[in-house]
Every structure is written in structure tokens, then in C-alpha cells.
Amino acid sequence: MVKSEAQLYRDLAQASGGQAIEVTKSELQVATSIIVESSSSSLVTLLQASRSPGKAENFTFTVDDSLKNLRMYITASSVSFTLISPSGESQQSSNTTGSLITASQSVGNFQTLQLKTQVGLWEIKMVSTNAYNLKVVGESPIDFLFEFWEVSQGLLGGFDVVDNRPTAGVNGSLMVTVTGSDSATVTEVILVESSGAGQVNGTVEAQGGGDFLAQFDRIPSEEFVVLVKGQNSNVSTREASVFFQRQSPTNIRASTLTVTVGDSQSVLVPGTPLSVPFTVTTGGAGGSFSIKATNDQGFTSTFPSSLLLETGGSANGTVNLTAPINTTSGTDVTLTIEAEAPGGADTNYVVLRFTVLRTVTDFTQPVCELLSLQSNCSENCSLSTWKLSVQVTDGAEGTGVDSVSLRQGNGTLNTSLAAGNENRTLVSYIASCCSPDVELLVVDRVGNVGSCSYTVQKTSTSSSQATTTSIPDPPTAVAVVSLSTKTVQSFFLCLSITILGLNLPSEMGIN
């Protein structure tokens, strides 16, 4: 592996909170076993630092009584150190028989040390001039989550979550949430440079519910980690509070670039381009800044490939995003707009979320057309059945029938598309004469709903008929239609049809 490739992996490991382990092929199995042993879902980071080139430096970390399986990882070609416990006992890295290091393993440039778990402040004195990465971890339920916040520009004020890289060199806020303890209190939140000794202390204010707001007068320009210190009270044993320390496992890099978005709709109409205006501002040198816009649905988009900015200046651009005409209504799409400084020295981005919604022009409910109603219901209803055939349509301007279901009825329902016409749905229904009522619920593709009701009754002469009524000669079919208005999305009409025919003529399709 050439040096540039090796350094790339080291940089990736440092940024992600991992270790870049360099081993030979014969050492690979040993390295894998060490990595597996050091993996844990409850692993927390107490300390992580990287120095290149290496230098003599002292580091401290606090161990609390919730920690177990305390380990120290060192990645370096050659390193020496002195470890000092809270009781003042010390052990040199060359001493393999001391009491502070209970076990150790080495492979390639990686060394893992099992430490004696002793509550209090530990110190490690690194004396190596070679580049090294130092990390101290343990298993504990107590950890923390954090989000960068910024002052809201809305009418109600307050704070908004920063969902991209924070702005370097200006003030900022951090919301810290303690997990794994109801009695833990955060006393310090510090932004510590990952590759140096620089740090920025924040002022901490409790927000309740395990949340603590830390405010900083400056966000570091260098890569940094978040270090949280506090106290945890053991309420069950009424013991005195114990100090704890936790650090974010991954590095954070602020940016001198900001990408902001102007007013834009959050709804994307299929086939219609949506314009998303944005502004790129730099707090550093000017030049030609590369622009990239991507979305997770692969929708077509147009945007400027670059923007020209003066030193400390800003420039505007627009992304035009188009969803295909056949995109399903309700589809969510995430758009990311990214700006990159000349030479790739700095980047930042903004993330936007849209919902695809079709324009609704269909406000008419589906309708039912009775094709046939056949029955042979007798006095003993359990020995006879009746059948219904209905055609459901959504009109010439409708979006089409989406579903047909039973709102009432204990029979068997089947649906199929009419041959050569996708806007017509054929419905067949068969039921026992003991279940003489049926109500069909019909929904079109934009949510308009219609209902169709049918009833059969047995006659005194053991013949069956639709709902009995007195009809003058000659016998005719009578349909009573009632309409009511409901709201589903826009609105729909609920159609209820009751067949009141008696001895209906066969040419009407009713037997």
C-alpha cells in the first residue's frame, strides 16, 4: 500500500472514531479476533486524541462507577507511555507485570490494553515522537446525544436544529441529552480539537428532562470532538455523586461556507418543475465554488454547476426539481444541495424534504349501475342464496376506481376490470338469503367515496323479491336514490340505492 492510500484510511478512521490497523496478511486473523472482542453495543468513549507528528503530552480521563471492561487502544508504529491511576500508582508501557494493565494484545501497529477499573481521575503521559492515535473506551449505560442549534429566524424565535455542518468561527449552541441515567447532571461541555490542545468551553444551562443547552462564543475551525463532563447520583444507594466523562466518538468539522434556502413550496406536483432558490456564502477566500444537487428518488433536476463568489461574499442559484408525471401521490423526496470551495478545501450542504402530491381535479364520487339481481330465497333462508351483479364507474373525467369493499354483508365479493375499459369495474356478490342486505363501499384514486346498498326479501309464497312495496300494474322497478355530502380529501357524494322492485320484467336484467 502506498503512503497516500494508507494516510487516506488513517484520516477516515480518525473522522469516524475508528482505528486504522495496518497488519500483514499472516496477522489478519489475530487482528480480526481483537476487533470482535472489543465490539460492544454499550461501548462509550472517554478519550480520543490523535497526534501527527507525535509529541510528549499528558492526557486525563475520568472513570465512574457505571463503567466496566475499561480498555485503552493505541495505534502507532512505536510508542511509549506512563499510566497513572487515581490512587497514584503508575505503570510504564515497558512493564508487562504491573497491576494497572491486566491484559494486553498487539498486532501490527495496533495495541489494546485491558485496564484495572478504578473510579477517579486517570492520567496517561505519552512520550512518543511517532504519530499515534489514543482512545479509551468502556461499557456503560450512561452516554449522551447532541445536536447543534441556531437561533430561529421565525416569528416565534427560539432555536432550530442545524442539519448540516455548523459555521466555523462564530458563536453556536449545542443541545446535549444524557441517556442511561435519570439523575445525571452535565456540568461542562467542551469542544476539543482532535489533533491539538485547543478547546472552547461552553456555558451550560439545564433544560429539564435530561437536556442541557451549551452555548459557545466560537465554533473551532479545526476538526473537534464534543467532550461532556458531569455528575451522576446513585439515588438507590444514596451514595455521593460520582463524576463522569464522555466524548463523541466521531470528529466534527465546521465550515466557513453556508448554504441557505429561500422560500419554496414543500409540495412537488408531478410533471411540474419546482424552483428551489438557494444562496452560498463564504467566510473565507472567494473563487469558483462547485455546486451539486442530488435527490434520493432520482428525479430530474437542473442547477448551476458552479457559482463565483468574492472573498467573504455570497451568490445565488436555483435548483429546478421535476417529478415524473406518473409519480405516486404521497411520495417523499429528499433534496441535498452541496457547495464545495475551490480545491475541495471546504464543503457544506443543506437538506430539504418534499412530498409529491397530484393536483386533484376529480371531485365526483364513483357510481354503481345494477346489472342483475337474482334470488331464490325461501322460508328456510339457510337453503337458498341470492346473487348481485354491479358495474362501478368513476365517470368520464374521473381518475378511476381504486377499491371496492364490503361495508355491510356476509357474502362473497369478487371484482374484475371490464374488458377493454379500465374505468369500469365489474362486481359480483353472492350471499345466503339469511344475509339479505349488502352495502358496497367504492373509493376512487383520489379518495372520493360512494356507497351502494341492495336488499332482497323472501315473499309469503316462498318466492323472493327486492324490498317489498305496493306497485300498480303493470309491475315496474322503482329505485330510490338518496344523496349525502361527506368530506374525503376535497369532498365526495355518498350514493345509496335501494331496489324496490316487485316481479320486475326480465328485460330490465332483474329476475
C-alpha positions as CSV (number, residue, x, y, z in Angstrom):
1,M,0.0,0.0,0.0
2,V,1.4,3.4,-1.0
3,K,1.7,6.1,1.6
4,S,-1.1,8.2,0.2
5,E,-3.6,5.3,0.4
6,A,-2.5,4.5,4.0
7,Q,-3.0,8.1,5.0
8,L,-6.5,8.1,3.5
9,Y,-7.5,5.2,5.7
10,R,-6.0,6.9,8.7
11,D,-7.9,10.1,8.1
12,L,-11.2,8.1,7.6
13,A,-10.6,6.2,10.8
14,Q,-9.9,9.4,12.7
15,A,-13.0,11.1,11.3
16,S,-15.3,8.2,12.1
17,G,-13.9,7.4,15.6
18,G,-12.2,4.1,14.4
19,Q,-8.7,2.7,14.2
20,A,-6.6,2.3,11.1
21,I,-4.9,-1.1,11.8
22,E,-2.1,-2.0,9.5
23,V,-1.2,-5.7,9.5
24,T,0.4,-8.3,7.3
25,K,-1.7,-11.0,5.7
26,S,-0.5,-13.5,8.3
27,E,-1.7,-11.2,11.1
28,L,-5.1,-10.6,9.7
29,Q,-6.8,-13.4,11.7
30,V,-5.4,-12.1,15.0
31,A,-6.4,-8.6,14.2
32,T,-10.0,-9.7,13.4
33,S,-10.3,-11.6,16.8
34,I,-9.1,-8.5,18.7
35,I,-11.7,-6.3,16.8
36,V,-14.5,-8.7,17.6
37,E,-13.6,-8.9,21.3
38,S,-13.6,-5.1,21.5
39,S,-17.0,-4.7,20.0
40,S,-20.0,-3.9,22.2
41,S,-23.3,-2.3,21.8
42,S,-22.9,-0.4,25.1
43,L,-19.4,0.9,24.3
44,V,-18.8,4.6,25.3
45,T,-15.8,6.8,24.6
46,L,-14.0,8.5,27.4
47,L,-11.0,9.9,25.5
48,Q,-9.7,10.0,21.9
49,A,-6.8,12.0,20.6
50,S,-4.6,11.9,17.5
51,R,-1.2,13.5,17.1
52,S,0.8,13.6,13.9
53,P,3.7,14.1,14.3
54,G,3.7,12.7,17.8
55,K,4.8,14.7,20.8
56,A,5.1,14.4,24.5
57,E,1.7,15.2,26.0
58,N,-0.3,14.3,29.1
59,F,-4.0,13.2,28.8
60,T,-6.5,12.7,31.6
61,F,-9.8,10.8,31.7
62,T,-12.4,10.2,34.4
63,V,-13.7,6.7,35.3
64,D,-17.1,6.4,37.0
65,D,-18.7,3.5,38.8
66,S,-21.0,2.7,35.9
67,L,-18.1,1.7,33.7
68,K,-16.8,-1.8,33.2
69,N,-14.4,-3.5,30.7
70,L,-12.1,-0.5,30.6
71,R,-9.8,-0.6,27.6
72,M,-7.2,1.6,26.0
73,Y,-6.4,1.4,22.3
74,I,-3.1,2.8,20.8
75,T,-2.4,2.9,17.1
76,A,1.2,3.7,16.3
77,S,4.3,2.1,14.9
78,S,6.2,2.6,18.1
79,V,5.1,4.3,21.3
80,S,5.9,4.6,25.0
81,F,3.8,5.9,27.8
82,T,3.3,6.1,31.6
83,L,-0.1,5.2,33.0
84,I,-1.1,6.7,36.4
85,S,-4.2,5.5,38.3
86,P,-6.5,7.6,40.6
87,S,-4.6,6.2,43.6
88,G,-1.3,7.4,42.3
89,E,0.0,4.0,41.2
90,S,1.9,4.2,37.9
91,Q,3.0,1.7,35.3
92,Q,5.3,2.1,32.3
93,S,4.4,0.7,28.9
94,S,7.6,-1.4,29.1
95,N,6.4,-3.1,32.3
96,T,4.1,-6.1,31.4
97,T,3.7,-7.2,35.0
98,G,2.2,-4.1,36.6
99,S,-1.2,-4.2,38.2
100,L,-2.9,-1.4,36.2
101,I,-2.8,-3.2,32.9
102,T,-4.4,-6.6,33.4
103,A,-4.1,-7.8,29.8
104,S,-2.7,-6.7,26.5
105,Q,-2.7,-7.7,22.9
106,S,-0.7,-6.4,19.9
107,V,-0.9,-6.9,16.2
108,G,0.7,-4.8,13.6
109,N,0.5,-1.2,14.6
110,F,-2.4,-1.8,17.0
111,Q,-2.3,-2.4,20.7
112,T,-5.2,-3.0,23.0
113,L,-4.8,-2.8,26.8
114,Q,-7.3,-4.0,29.4
115,L,-7.1,-1.6,32.4
116,K,-8.0,-2.1,36.0
117,T,-11.3,-0.4,36.6
118,Q,-10.7,2.1,39.3
119,V,-13.1,5.1,39.9
120,G,-11.5,8.5,39.7
121,L,-9.1,10.6,37.5
122,W,-6.6,8.7,35.4
123,E,-3.6,10.2,33.6
124,I,-1.6,8.9,30.7
125,K,1.8,10.5,29.7
126,M,2.6,9.9,26.1
127,V,6.4,10.4,25.3
128,S,6.5,9.1,21.8
129,T,7.6,11.3,18.9
130,N,6.0,9.0,16.3
131,A,2.4,9.7,15.1
132,Y,-0.2,8.0,17.3
133,N,-3.9,7.6,17.9
134,L,-5.1,7.1,21.5
135,K,-8.5,6.0,22.6
136,V,-10.0,5.0,25.9
137,V,-13.4,3.2,26.0
138,G,-15.6,1.2,28.4
139,E,-19.0,-0.3,28.7
140,S,-21.7,1.9,30.4
141,P,-25.4,2.7,30.0
142,I,-24.6,6.4,30.5
143,D,-23.9,8.2,27.3
144,F,-25.1,11.4,25.5
145,L,-26.6,12.6,22.3
146,F,-26.1,16.1,20.8
147,E,-27.4,18.4,18.1
148,F,-26.2,21.8,17.0
149,W,-28.8,24.5,17.2
150,E,-29.1,28.0,15.8
151,V,-31.3,31.0,16.5
152,S,-34.5,30.7,14.7
153,Q,-35.5,33.3,12.1
154,G,-39.2,32.6,12.6
155,L,-41.7,34.9,14.2
156,L,-41.7,32.9,17.4
157,G,-37.9,33.0,17.9
158,G,-36.3,30.1,19.8
159,F,-33.8,27.7,18.2
160,D,-33.8,25.5,15.0
161,V,-31.8,22.3,14.6
162,V,-28.7,22.6,12.3
163,D,-28.9,19.6,10.0
164,N,-25.6,20.4,8.2
165,R,-22.1,21.4,9.2
166,P,-22.0,24.2,11.8
167,T,-20.4,27.5,10.8
168,A,-16.8,27.9,11.9
169,G,-15.5,31.0,13.8
170,V,-18.9,32.2,15.0
171,N,-21.0,31.6,18.1
172,G,-23.1,28.4,18.3
173,S,-25.3,26.3,20.6
174,L,-25.4,22.6,21.3
175,M,-28.2,20.6,22.9
176,V,-26.9,17.7,24.9
177,T,-29.2,14.9,26.0
178,V,-27.9,12.4,28.7
179,T,-29.0,8.8,28.2
180,G,-29.0,5.9,30.6
181,S,-29.4,7.9,33.8
182,D,-32.3,10.0,35.3
183,S,-30.0,11.6,37.9
184,A,-27.0,12.6,35.7
185,T,-26.2,16.3,35.5
186,V,-24.0,17.9,32.9
187,T,-21.5,20.5,34.3
188,E,-19.2,21.0,31.4
189,V,-19.4,20.8,27.6
190,I,-16.2,21.4,25.7
191,L,-15.3,21.4,22.0
192,V,-11.8,19.9,21.9
193,E,-9.6,20.0,18.8
194,S,-9.0,16.4,17.6
195,S,-5.3,16.9,16.6
196,G,-4.3,19.6,19.0
197,A,-4.7,21.1,22.5
198,G,-7.1,23.8,21.6
199,Q,-10.6,23.8,23.1
200,V,-13.6,26.0,23.6
201,N,-15.6,25.8,26.8
202,G,-19.4,26.4,26.7
203,T,-21.8,27.8,29.3
204,V,-24.3,25.1,30.3
205,E,-27.9,25.5,31.3
206,A,-30.2,22.7,32.3
207,Q,-33.4,22.4,30.2
208,G,-35.1,19.6,32.1
209,G,-35.8,16.0,31.1
210,G,-32.1,15.2,30.7
211,D,-31.5,18.1,28.2
212,F,-28.7,20.7,28.6
213,L,-28.1,23.7,26.4
214,A,-24.4,24.6,25.9
215,Q,-23.6,27.9,24.2
216,F,-20.2,28.8,22.8
217,D,-18.7,32.1,21.7
218,R,-16.8,30.4,18.9
219,I,-17.0,27.1,16.9
220,P,-13.5,25.8,16.2
221,S,-12.2,25.9,12.6
222,E,-10.3,22.7,13.1
223,E,-11.8,19.3,13.5
224,F,-13.1,18.7,17.0
225,V,-14.9,16.4,19.3
226,V,-17.6,17.1,21.9
227,L,-16.5,16.4,25.5
228,V,-19.1,16.2,28.2
229,K,-18.4,16.1,31.9
230,G,-20.9,15.8,34.8
231,Q,-22.0,14.1,37.9
232,N,-24.2,11.1,38.5
233,S,-26.0,10.5,41.8
234,N,-26.9,6.9,42.8
235,V,-30.3,7.5,44.2
236,S,-31.0,3.9,45.2
237,T,-27.9,3.7,47.5
238,R,-27.8,7.4,48.4
239,E,-24.1,7.5,47.7
240,A,-22.3,10.7,46.9
241,S,-22.3,11.9,43.3
242,V,-19.7,10.5,41.0
243,F,-18.0,12.5,38.3
244,F,-18.3,11.1,34.8
245,Q,-16.8,11.9,31.4
246,R,-17.9,11.1,27.9
247,Q,-16.7,12.1,24.4
248,S,-18.2,11.9,21.0
249,P,-16.6,9.0,19.1
250,T,-16.6,10.9,15.7
251,N,-14.9,14.1,14.7
252,I,-16.8,17.2,13.6
253,R,-15.6,19.7,11.2
254,A,-17.2,23.1,11.0
255,S,-17.4,25.1,7.7
256,T,-16.7,28.6,6.6
257,L,-19.4,28.0,3.9
258,T,-23.1,28.3,4.5
259,V,-25.9,27.1,2.1
260,T,-29.3,28.6,2.8
261,V,-32.6,28.1,1.0
262,G,-35.2,30.8,0.3
263,D,-38.9,30.4,0.4
264,S,-40.1,27.4,-1.5
265,Q,-43.2,25.1,-1.6
266,S,-42.9,21.8,0.2
267,V,-45.2,20.2,-2.4
268,L,-44.0,18.7,-5.7
269,V,-46.6,18.3,-8.4
270,P,-45.8,15.5,-10.9
271,G,-44.6,16.8,-14.2
272,T,-44.3,20.4,-13.0
273,P,-40.8,21.8,-12.2
274,L,-40.4,23.1,-8.6
275,S,-37.9,26.0,-8.3
276,V,-35.8,25.9,-5.1
277,P,-33.7,29.2,-4.7
278,F,-30.5,28.9,-2.6
279,T,-27.6,31.1,-1.5
280,V,-24.0,30.2,-0.9
281,T,-22.0,32.4,1.4
282,T,-18.3,32.1,2.3
283,G,-16.4,33.5,5.3
284,G,-13.1,32.8,3.6
285,A,-11.5,33.2,0.2
286,G,-13.5,33.6,-2.9
287,G,-13.4,31.8,-6.3
288,S,-15.4,29.4,-8.3
289,F,-17.4,27.1,-6.0
290,S,-18.7,23.8,-7.3
291,I,-22.4,23.1,-6.9
292,K,-24.1,19.7,-6.7
293,A,-27.8,18.9,-6.2
294,T,-28.9,15.3,-5.6
295,N,-32.2,13.6,-4.6
296,D,-32.9,10.2,-3.3
297,Q,-35.6,9.4,-5.9
298,G,-33.5,10.1,-8.9
299,F,-35.9,12.8,-10.2
300,T,-34.7,15.1,-12.9
301,S,-33.1,18.3,-11.7
302,T,-31.2,21.3,-13.2
303,F,-28.8,23.6,-11.3
304,P,-25.7,25.7,-11.9
305,S,-22.6,23.6,-11.8
306,S,-20.6,26.5,-10.2
307,L,-21.1,29.9,-8.6
308,L,-18.5,32.7,-8.5
309,L,-18.0,34.2,-5.0
310,E,-15.9,37.1,-3.9
311,T,-13.9,36.8,-0.6
312,G,-16.4,36.9,2.2
313,G,-19.2,37.2,-0.3
314,S,-22.3,35.3,-1.5
315,A,-24.0,34.2,-4.7
316,N,-27.5,32.9,-5.6
317,G,-28.6,29.8,-7.6
318,T,-31.7,27.8,-8.3
319,V,-32.4,24.1,-8.4
320,N,-35.4,23.1,-10.6
321,L,-36.7,19.7,-9.5
322,T,-39.2,17.7,-11.5
323,A,-41.1,14.5,-10.5
324,P,-42.2,12.2,-13.4
325,I,-45.8,12.6,-14.4
326,N,-46.6,9.1,-13.1
327,T,-45.1,9.5,-9.6
328,T,-47.4,8.2,-6.9
329,S,-49.0,10.9,-4.8
330,G,-47.5,10.9,-1.3
331,T,-44.0,10.0,-2.4
332,D,-41.4,11.7,-0.2
333,V,-38.2,13.1,-1.8
334,T,-35.0,14.4,-0.1
335,L,-33.0,17.0,-1.9
336,T,-29.4,17.8,-0.9
337,I,-27.7,21.0,-2.3
338,E,-23.9,20.9,-1.7
339,A,-21.3,23.7,-2.3
340,E,-17.6,23.0,-2.4
341,A,-14.8,25.6,-2.2
342,P,-12.0,25.7,-4.8
343,G,-9.7,22.8,-4.5
344,G,-12.1,20.9,-2.2
345,A,-10.7,22.8,0.9
346,D,-14.2,23.2,2.4
347,T,-17.7,22.0,1.8
348,N,-21.2,22.4,3.2
349,Y,-24.7,21.5,2.3
350,V,-28.4,21.9,3.0
351,V,-31.0,19.1,3.2
352,L,-34.6,19.7,2.1
353,R,-37.7,17.4,2.1
354,F,-40.6,17.5,-0.3
355,T,-43.8,15.5,-0.8
356,V,-45.2,14.6,-4.2
357,L,-49.0,15.4,-4.4
358,R,-51.1,15.3,-7.6
359,T,-53.4,18.2,-8.3
360,V,-56.9,16.9,-7.6
361,T,-59.5,17.7,-10.3
362,D,-61.8,14.7,-9.7
363,F,-64.4,15.7,-7.1
364,T,-67.1,13.2,-8.2
365,Q,-67.9,10.0,-6.3
366,P,-67.9,6.7,-8.1
367,V,-71.4,5.4,-9.1
368,C,-72.9,1.9,-9.3
369,E,-75.1,0.5,-12.1
370,L,-77.2,-2.6,-11.3
371,L,-76.7,-5.3,-13.9
372,S,-78.7,-8.1,-12.3
373,L,-80.1,-9.3,-9.0
374,Q,-81.1,-12.9,-8.9
375,S,-82.5,-14.8,-5.9
376,N,-84.5,-17.9,-4.9
377,C,-85.0,-17.1,-1.3
378,S,-87.5,-19.3,0.5
379,E,-89.0,-19.6,4.0
380,N,-85.8,-21.5,5.0
381,C,-83.2,-18.9,4.3
382,S,-80.3,-21.2,5.0
383,L,-81.2,-23.3,2.0
384,S,-81.1,-20.6,-0.6
385,T,-78.8,-17.8,-1.9
386,W,-79.0,-14.6,-3.9
387,K,-76.7,-13.1,-6.4
388,L,-75.8,-9.5,-7.3
389,S,-74.0,-8.1,-10.4
390,V,-73.0,-4.4,-10.4
391,Q,-70.9,-2.2,-12.7
392,V,-68.9,0.5,-10.9
393,T,-67.5,3.5,-12.8
394,D,-65.9,6.8,-12.0
395,G,-67.3,8.9,-14.8
396,A,-65.6,10.1,-18.0
397,E,-63.4,12.7,-16.1
398,G,-62.7,10.5,-13.1
399,T,-59.4,9.1,-12.0
400,G,-60.7,5.5,-11.9
401,V,-61.9,3.1,-9.2
402,D,-59.3,2.2,-6.7
403,S,-61.1,-0.3,-4.5
404,V,-64.5,-1.9,-3.8
405,S,-65.1,-3.4,-0.4
406,L,-68.0,-4.5,1.8
407,R,-69.3,-2.1,4.4
408,Q,-72.2,-4.5,5.2
409,G,-72.8,-8.1,4.2
410,N,-71.6,-11.6,4.9
411,G,-71.3,-12.9,1.4
412,T,-68.5,-13.4,-1.1
413,L,-67.4,-10.3,-3.1
414,N,-65.4,-10.5,-6.4
415,T,-64.2,-7.7,-8.6
416,S,-62.7,-7.5,-12.1
417,L,-62.0,-4.9,-14.8
418,A,-64.4,-4.8,-17.6
419,A,-62.8,-6.0,-20.9
420,G,-61.5,-3.1,-23.0
421,N,-62.4,-0.4,-20.4
422,E,-60.1,0.2,-17.4
423,N,-62.6,2.7,-16.0
424,R,-65.3,0.1,-15.4
425,T,-65.1,-2.4,-12.6
426,L,-67.5,-5.4,-12.5
427,V,-68.6,-6.5,-9.1
428,S,-70.2,-9.9,-8.3
429,Y,-71.7,-10.7,-4.9
430,I,-73.3,-13.9,-3.6
431,A,-74.7,-14.5,-0.2
432,S,-77.1,-16.6,1.8
433,C,-80.7,-15.4,2.0
434,C,-80.2,-15.3,5.7
435,S,-78.0,-12.2,4.9
436,P,-80.3,-10.2,2.7
437,D,-78.5,-6.8,2.9
438,V,-75.3,-5.6,1.3
439,E,-73.6,-2.3,1.1
440,L,-70.6,-1.7,-1.2
441,L,-68.0,0.9,-0.4
442,V,-66.3,2.3,-3.6
443,V,-63.3,4.5,-3.5
444,D,-61.6,6.2,-6.5
445,R,-57.9,7.0,-6.8
446,V,-58.2,10.5,-5.2
447,G,-60.2,9.4,-2.2
448,N,-63.8,10.2,-3.3
449,V,-66.1,7.6,-1.8
450,G,-69.5,6.3,-2.9
451,S,-71.7,3.6,-1.4
452,C,-74.3,1.3,-3.0
453,S,-76.9,-0.6,-0.9
454,Y,-79.1,-3.6,-2.0
455,T,-81.6,-5.7,-0.2
456,V,-83.7,-8.8,-1.0
457,Q,-86.6,-10.3,1.0
458,K,-88.4,-13.5,0.8
459,T,-92.1,-13.4,-0.2
460,S,-95.0,-15.1,1.6
461,T,-95.3,-17.5,-1.4
462,S,-91.7,-18.6,-0.9
463,S,-90.6,-16.5,-3.9
464,S,-88.0,-13.8,-3.4
465,Q,-88.1,-10.2,-4.3
466,A,-86.3,-6.9,-3.7
467,T,-87.6,-4.8,-0.8
468,T,-91.4,-5.3,-0.9
469,T,-93.7,-2.5,-1.8
470,S,-97.1,-2.0,-3.4
471,I,-96.6,-1.3,-7.1
472,P,-99.6,-0.8,-9.5
473,D,-100.0,-2.8,-12.7
474,P,-98.1,-3.2,-14.8
475,P,-95.2,-4.2,-12.4
476,T,-92.2,-1.9,-12.7
477,A,-88.9,-1.4,-10.9
478,V,-88.6,1.5,-8.6
479,A,-85.2,2.8,-7.4
480,V,-84.9,5.3,-4.6
481,V,-81.7,7.3,-4.6
482,S,-80.6,9.3,-1.6
483,L,-77.6,11.6,-1.7
484,S,-75.5,13.0,1.2
485,T,-72.3,15.0,1.2
486,K,-69.2,14.0,3.1
487,T,-65.6,15.2,3.1
488,V,-62.8,12.9,2.0
489,Q,-59.7,15.0,0.8
490,S,-61.9,17.5,-1.0
491,F,-65.4,16.1,-0.9
492,F,-67.4,13.1,-2.1
493,L,-71.1,12.2,-2.6
494,C,-72.3,9.1,-0.9
495,L,-74.8,7.3,-3.1
496,S,-77.3,4.9,-1.6
497,I,-79.6,2.9,-3.9
498,T,-82.5,0.8,-2.6
499,I,-84.2,-1.5,-5.1
500,L,-87.9,-1.6,-4.5
501,G,-88.9,-3.8,-7.5
502,L,-91.6,-6.4,-7.4
503,N,-92.0,-9.0,-10.2
504,L,-89.6,-6.9,-12.3
505,P,-89.6,-7.5,-16.1
506,S,-86.8,-9.7,-17.3
507,E,-85.8,-7.1,-19.9
508,M,-84.6,-4.9,-17.0
509,G,-82.0,-7.6,-16.1
510,I,-83.6,-8.5,-12.8
511,N,-85.0,-11.9,-12.2
